[in-house]
């Protein structure tokens, strides 16, 4: 659809801008203070997990398959919790290790493992970096905290375009198989942050069939939203380790997940799964820094959510809270912008975000204007490495935390900002 503002006469556009500026000033007068910056579970979602707090009492049996959850030991995690996370991911519990409440923390430790110690007996990457820059592939738009981890360690983050079914695999293959300085790729394969897309079977199979030029290359498969459905017809994601085996490969993928947006953010359980050889390598690395993680939290989760079916039942209740928020985003954007042709946005079936694209050169101005009107959003450019969106179009909308009333008010501000900035850009191009 053509941009309506670009088709207006200069006089019509000037009049349109005048009216939009009046709308913005009216919104400014409301003195709003709304936050739509991060994908946090709402209080209603968190409250759904409160019964879990009653699972363990002073008289509870705190053992699990012979493991004393109230004392040191069992650094891989209690058996029942490992089985639970393995069921969720569809992997062998023997190939999975639990570690604290944060999957991002495990990812950070795994990246450091390769940098300091070396992956599976390879030369430490810090020593390789002394001879030349090492690189990490970053499908973009993507998750800003992923990019922050590898940039902080010392890798050069290289953006790779995201399409409707996953990363540009022609580009991924060219870089991974042709450049030994490429050591990893970030992936959020289901309901990707922020686009909400799920990798197609073809993309998963092509990823699993990669023949890296670097023996210490690994795919960081962050399956953060594997159970975060919004509809009764969820996306299906091909299981990656099976795809690797079908391609005749091994030792290629680290898969991560946590319950941070299933139960209590910051107080859940997190896991990494890998091949038999890679999990031995990671286990040895993790074993130096911890005697054990919080086994009581693991035990509590496993008793309240004894299997993957119980998790899906719980997440269906969460979806009842989240779905109206995503429906409201879709309605507000469609009503306010749908006929203008100046923006596009994603329509996810799960996850936590809507990815929005305005006209080229608009994102920073839209986010800044929204902040000026009292609505805080994720910074423009955050979905690209180093915060540099090359076209300055992408904005991540995070609708989960605000109440419906506050979300509606924030979206009214956002739509007004998109209209005014788009009209001004069209006028400046004359």
N, C-alpha and C positions, 0 to 999 in steps of 0.2 A: 504494500500500500504506500502511495506517495505521501510525503510529508505535507500536510495541509498548509503549514506556515510558509513553506517554500513556494507554494502555488498562489499565495495572496499577492495582491498589488502592494506596493510600498505604503500607500495610504491605508489600506485595510490592515496591514501588519502593524503600522504605528498605532492605529486605533485599538487593535487587539492587545498590544503590549500595554497600552494605557489602562485598559480594563483589568488585565492580569496583575499589574502592579497594584491596583486598588484592592484586588482580592488578597494579595499578599499582605498588604498593610492591615487589612481587617484581621487576618490570621495572627499577625504580630501582636495586635492589641489584646489577644486572648491570654498572653503571658504563659504559654504552655511550657512544660518541662517534662518531656517524654523521651524514653530511651528505647531504641530499636536497634541497638548496636551489635549485640552478641546473641548467639543461639542458645539461650539458657532455658531449661525447662521452667514452666510456670509453677507457682505454688500449688495449683490444682493438680498438676501432674505429680509433683513430689509427694503430695498428701496421699496419693494412691498407694505409695510404698510404706506408709507409716505402720501398717500392721506387721511389717517385717521386724520392727523394733521390739515386738513382744515375743519373738520366737525364742530368744535366749533369756533365761531367768537365772536366779541364784541357785536353783536346783537342777538346771539343765545338765544333761550329759554332754560334756564338751569334747568327746572323742569322736573321731571319724575314721572308720576302717582301721582302727588301732592307732591313729595319730592323735596326740594330745594337742588340741587347738589352743589350750591355755598356756602353752610353754614353748620354748624354742624348738627349732627343728622343722623339717619338711619344707625346705626353701622353694620347692616347685609348687607348693600350694596343697591344700587338703584334697584328698582324692575325689570327694563328691563334687566339689566346686570345679575341679579340672574336668570332670566328666560333663558337668553342665555347660561349661564354655566350649568344650569339644563338640557337644551336640549342636550348639548354636552355630558353630562354624562348619560342622560336617567333617571333622578331622579326627584322627586317632588321639586319645588322651595322652598317650605316651609321647606324642610329638608336640605337646603344649605345656607351657610354663606360665604360672600366674606370678604377678609382681605388682603389689601395691594397688592403688585405685586408679591410676592414670595410664592410659595407653600411650599418651604423648610422652610420658616419662620413659616408658619402655622403648619407644622409638628413638628417643634421644640417646638412651644408653646403647642401643644397637648401633646407631650411627657412630658413637664414640668408640665402640668396640672395634669397628673397622678402621677408624682413624688412628687409634692408639695401639691396638693389639694386632690388627690384621684379620681379615675374614678367612676363616677355615685354613689357617696356616700361611696365608699370603703375606707379603711384605706390608707392614703397617702403612696406611694411606698417608699419614703425616710425613713419612720418609719419601714416599712417592711424590708428594706435593712439593718437596724441596727441589725436584727436578722439573716441575712444570705444573700448571694449574689442573686440578681435578674438577670434574663437573657432575652435576646432578640434574636430572630431567624433572621439570615441573609443569605438568599439564595445567593450562591456564585458560580461563579463570579457575583458581583452586583455593586451597586452604592456607591462609596466611601463616599459621603457626608451623605448618610443615616447612614452608620456605624459610622461616626464621631459624629453625633448627640447623639446616644444612648451611645456611649463610653464616651462622654464628660459629660453626665448627671450622669452616674454611673452604667449603666448596663454592664453585661458581654455579649459581642456579640458572638453568637454561630453560626458558619457556617453550612449551610445545602446545600447539593449538588443540583445544577440545572441540569435538564435534557432537552431534546428537546421540552418538552411540559410544562415545569414549574418545581417548586421545587419538591424534593422527598417527596411526600405526606405521605408515610409510616413513614418516619422519622419525618415529621412535626406533624402528628397525635400522634405519640408516645410521643413526647416532650410536645406538647400542652395539651394533655388529661391526661398525666401522671405526670406532674411536675408543681405544682402551682407557682413555682418561675419564670416560663416563662410568660412574660407580653405582648409580642407583636411579630409581624413578619413584616419585610419590604417586600413589593411586588411592582414590576413594571410590571403589568400584560400584557401590550401590547407593543410589540417591546422593550423588556426588555433591560435595560442598564447593561452590554454591549452586551449581547448575541444576541439581536434582536428577540428573540423568543416571541411568544404570548401564554399565558396559554391556554391549551386545555379546552374544556367544562368539561371534567372529573375532571381536576385539580380544576377549579373554583367551581364545585359542591362539591368536597371533602373539599375544603377550607371553603365553606359556611356551610358545615355540621359539622364542628368541634364543640366539646363539651368541652370547656377549663376547666382545673382543677382550674384555677384562674378566679374569676368573673370579674376581672379588666383586663383581656386579650383583646386586640384589634388587628385586622388586619389593617395595614397601607397600604392602596391600592393606591399607587401613580400612577395615570393614566396619567403620563406626556406626553405620545406620542399617546393618543387616536385618534387624527386626523392627525397624521404625517405619511401619506402613501407615499410610493415610487412607487408603481405599480398600474395598473388598476385592479388588483385582490388582494385587501388587505386582511389581516387576519381579522377574526371576533372574537370578545371577548364577551363571555357571560356576561350579566349585573349582577353584583355581589349581589345587594340588592334583586333582584328577586330570585336569587338562594338561598339566606339566607331564604327568606320567604317560598320557596318551601320545604326547609329542616325543616321548623317549628321553625326557630330560630329568633333572634332579638338582637339588641345591640351588634354587633360583628365587624362591619367594619367602619373605617373612610376612606373616599375616597377623594383624593386630585387631583387638576389639576390647570393649569394656562395658560395664553396666552403668556408666556415669549418667547416661540419659535414659536408663531403664529404671533405676531405683533412686539413689541419692547422689547428686553430683559431688564429686570429691570424696565420696565415702563408699564407692563401689568396689568392684574387682576388675582387674585388667589382665589381659593375656596376650601372649605371642605364640604362634604356631609356626613350625618350619619342618623341613625334611628331617629324617632321622639323624643325618650327619650334622646339619646346621643347628639342630636343637641342642646337641651335645656341645657344640662350639659356644652357643649362646649361654647355655646353662653354666659352663665353666666361668664365663665372664661375669655373669650375674652373681655367681656364688662367692666372688671376692667381696662384693659390696653389701651382701645381706645374709643373715642367718635364716631369716624368714620374713614374710610379709604378714599382714594382719589376718591371721587365720580365723579369728572370731568373726570378722566381717565375711570371710569366705564361707564359714559354716552357716552363718545366718542367711546368706543368700541361697545357699544350696538347699537349706531346709524349707525356706519359704517358696523358692522357685526350683522344685526338684528336677525339672526336666525342661526341654525346649518347648513342649506344649504349654506348660505353665507360663513360660515367658511370653509366648504368643498371646495367651489369654489376657495377661496383664497389659501387654502393649496394645491390645484392642481397646482396652479402657482408656489408655493414654490417647489413642487416636480420636476418641470421642471428644477429648478436650482440645486437641490440636486442629482437627479438621475444620471446625468453624472459623478458626483464625486464617487458615489458608484459603478457605472459601471467601472470606472477607477481603483478603488481598486481591484475589482474582476479580471479585465484583467491583471493588473500588478502582482498580487499574483499568478494567474494561469500560466501566461507565465514564471514567475521567479521560482516558487516553485512547481507547479502542478505535475511535473514528478519526484520530488525528494523524496516524502514520508516523509518529515521531519516536516511537519506542516499541520494544519487544520485551517479553519476559517469559520465564519458564513456567511449566505447569506440572510440578512434581507430584508423583504418587506416594512419596514418602520423604523421610529426612527432615531437615530443619530450616531450609532456606528457599527463597525464590531469587533467581538471578535475573537482574534487570539491565537492559541496555538502552541508553538514550542516544541522541545524535552524537556524532563524533565531536569530541571536545567539550562534552556537557557534564560528565560525572562529578568532577571536582566542584564545579559551580553549583550543581544541584545539592550536593551534600553540604556545602558551605552555607547555602541559603537556608536549607532546612535547619541547620544548627542555629542560625541566626533567628529563626522563628520558634526555637525551643524544641526541636526534634533531633536527637542524637542518633546517627547511623554509623555503620561501619565505614571507615575512611575510604574514600574513592581511591582505587589503585591497590587496595589491600589484597585483592584476589590475584594479583600478579607478583612475581618475584621482585623484591626491592621496592614494592609499592608503585611500580611504573607500568601502568596500563598504557600500551603504546597508542591506543586510539582514544583513551579517556572516555570510555562509554559505560563500563560495567559498575554496577552497584549491587551489593548483597543486601537483600531484605530479610530480616530475621523476625518473624512474626510470633514466635512461641511465647515470649515472656509477658508482654503487656496484656492487660485485660482487653476484652473485646471493645469496650468503649474507648479506652486509650489507644488501642491499635487503630480504630476507625478515625480518631482525631489525627493521629500521626500520619495516616495514609492520605487524609485530606490535605495536610500540609505538603506531603511529598508530591502528590499529583499537581498541586498548584505550583510548586517549585519546578517540576519538569516542564510544565506548560510555559512558564515565564522564561526559563533558560532556553528552551527550544525556540521560542519566538525571537528572543534576542539574538541567538546565533543565526537564525535565518535572516534577520535584519542586518546583522553585521556582515553577512556574506554578499549583500547588494553592492 
